[in-house]
Amino acid sequence: MTYPKYKYHATEPPTIVHTREEESALGNAWTNSPADHGIITCPSAEQIDPTVMPTIATTTPQRRKRRTTQE
């Protein structure tokens, strides 16, 4: 594994480890992703509270119509 890297905990702020020994010393409660603890870092449109960000939550991208070739 490449170092340095971030480690995440359910209740502690993220930390950076520089060696395998530092990573091992943190223990099993620290993971490689905040998602492992149910922490949302980049919500999908469905996860956004519409009262906070109504434009994003209610806007859907417009799809371009497929061009058809005519003979």
C-alpha positions as CSV (number, residue, x, y, z in Angstrom):
1,M,0.0,0.0,0.0
2,T,1.2,3.5,-0.8
3,Y,1.9,6.0,2.0
4,P,1.0,8.6,3.1
5,K,-2.7,7.9,3.2
6,Y,-5.8,9.0,5.0
7,K,-7.5,6.8,7.6
8,Y,-11.1,7.4,8.8
9,H,-12.9,6.8,12.1
10,A,-16.6,6.9,12.9
11,T,-16.2,9.6,15.5
12,E,-12.7,11.0,15.2
13,P,-11.4,13.4,12.5
14,P,-9.5,11.8,9.6
15,T,-5.8,11.3,10.1
16,I,-2.8,10.7,7.8
17,V,-0.5,7.7,8.3
18,H,3.0,7.5,6.8
19,T,4.0,3.9,7.4
20,R,2.5,0.5,7.9
21,E,3.4,0.7,11.6
22,E,1.4,3.9,12.1
23,E,-1.5,2.4,10.3
24,S,-1.4,-0.8,12.5
25,A,-1.1,1.3,15.6
26,L,-4.5,3.0,14.9
27,G,-6.4,-0.3,15.3
28,N,-9.3,-1.9,13.5
29,A,-11.7,1.1,14.1
30,W,-9.9,3.1,11.4
31,T,-10.7,2.4,7.8
32,N,-9.7,3.5,4.3
33,S,-13.0,5.1,3.4
34,P,-15.5,7.3,5.4
35,A,-18.3,5.3,3.7
36,D,-17.3,2.3,5.8
37,H,-18.8,4.3,8.7
38,G,-21.9,5.5,6.9
39,I,-20.4,8.9,6.4
40,I,-21.7,10.6,3.1
41,T,-19.0,12.8,1.6
42,C,-20.6,13.4,-1.8
43,P,-24.4,12.7,-1.8
44,S,-26.4,11.6,-4.7
45,A,-29.4,13.7,-5.8
46,E,-31.7,11.4,-3.9
47,Q,-29.7,11.9,-0.6
48,I,-29.9,15.8,-0.8
49,D,-32.4,17.4,1.5
50,P,-34.6,19.4,-0.8
51,T,-35.2,22.1,1.8
52,V,-31.5,22.8,1.8
53,M,-30.6,22.5,-1.9
54,P,-33.9,22.6,-3.8
55,T,-32.4,23.3,-7.2
56,I,-30.1,20.2,-7.1
57,A,-32.7,17.9,-5.6
58,T,-35.5,18.8,-8.2
59,T,-33.5,19.3,-11.3
60,T,-32.9,16.4,-13.6
61,P,-30.4,16.5,-16.5
62,Q,-31.9,16.9,-20.0
63,R,-31.1,14.1,-22.4
64,R,-30.2,14.9,-25.9
65,K,-32.4,13.3,-28.5
66,R,-30.7,10.6,-30.5
67,R,-30.2,11.6,-34.1
68,T,-31.6,9.3,-36.7
69,T,-30.2,9.0,-40.2
70,Q,-32.6,9.3,-43.0
71,E,-32.0,7.8,-46.4
